[in-house]
Amino acid sequence: MPANDIQVGGDHYKRIGGEQHWDRAIRLKFDIFQYQVTKYVERWKDKNGVEDLEKARHFLDKYIEEHRKFGLSEGLVGVTQQPSPIVSQPFTLASDIKKKKK
């Protein structure tokens, strides 16, 4: 059974626009911080309320901290002088990893 046919712990992602959050993150090439921030913001009303917004803020604070640590200029978005391996890498599909190894 495909993973998208099952949701553990509710149906909050299925009710938000019809696309699973993880599929959107892969399609949009989110990094780990973008994934976590958007996950908590999207589900906050349907799952854990303000606690999810606090979690989103916590991930956003760490994201900003990482960008500053690795030289992101104030007011700019995207390119760092010395990119963090955590922040700069989008999610990779397992099928893409297999293709690269061949």
C-alpha positions in Angstrom: 0.0 0.0 0.0 1.4 3.4 -0.9 2.5 5.6 2.0 0.1 8.4 0.8 -2.9 6.1 1.3 -2.2 6.0 5.1 -1.9 8.8 7.6 -0.9 8.0 11.1 -2.5 10.3 13.7 -5.3 12.1 11.9 -6.2 13.4 8.5 -4.9 17.0 8.8 -2.6 16.8 5.8 -5.2 15.2 3.5 -7.6 18.1 4.3 -5.0 20.8 3.4 -5.3 21.3 -0.4 -5.3 17.6 -1.2 -1.5 17.3 -1.6 0.5 15.6 1.1 3.0 17.9 2.7 5.9 15.6 2.0 5.0 15.5 -1.7 4.9 19.3 -1.9 8.3 19.5 0.0 9.8 17.1 -2.6 8.2 19.0 -5.5 9.4 22.4 -4.3 12.8 21.0 -3.1 12.5 22.2 0.5 15.5 21.8 2.8 14.9 20.3 6.2 14.1 23.6 7.9 11.6 24.7 5.2 10.0 21.3 5.5 9.5 21.6 9.3 8.4 25.2 9.4 5.8 24.7 6.7 4.6 21.4 8.2 3.8 23.0 11.6 2.3 26.1 10.1 0.0 24.1 7.8 -1.4 21.8 10.4 -1.6 24.1 13.5 -5.3 24.6 13.4 -6.1 21.0 12.9 -3.6 19.3 15.2 -1.8 20.9 18.2 -2.9 24.5 18.0 -0.5 27.3 19.2 2.1 24.6 20.2 2.6 23.8 16.5 3.2 27.5 15.8 5.8 27.6 18.6 7.5 24.6 17.0 7.5 26.4 13.6 9.0 29.5 15.2 11.7 27.3 16.9 12.7 25.8 13.6 12.6 29.2 11.9 14.8 30.7 14.7 17.4 27.9 14.1 17.1 28.4 10.3 17.9 32.1 10.7 20.8 31.2 13.1 22.3 28.8 10.6 22.1 31.4 7.8 23.8 34.0 9.9 26.5 31.6 11.1 27.4 30.7 7.5 27.5 34.3 6.2 24.1 35.2 4.8 24.1 38.9 4.3 21.3 40.8 6.1 18.3 41.4 3.8 19.3 38.8 1.2 17.6 35.5 0.7 19.0 32.3 -0.8 22.8 32.4 -1.4 25.3 32.0 1.4 29.0 32.7 1.1 29.8 29.4 2.8 26.7 27.2 2.6 25.7 25.0 5.5 25.4 21.4 4.4 22.2 21.2 6.5 20.5 24.3 5.1 21.5 24.1 1.4 20.5 20.5 0.6 16.9 19.9 -0.5 15.3 16.5 0.0 16.5 13.8 -2.3 14.3 11.0 -3.6 15.6 7.5 -3.0 15.1 6.8 -6.7 17.5 9.7 -7.5 20.1 8.3 -5.1 20.0 5.0 -6.9 20.4 6.7 -10.3 23.6 8.6 -9.1 25.2 5.4 -7.8 25.0 3.7 -11.3 
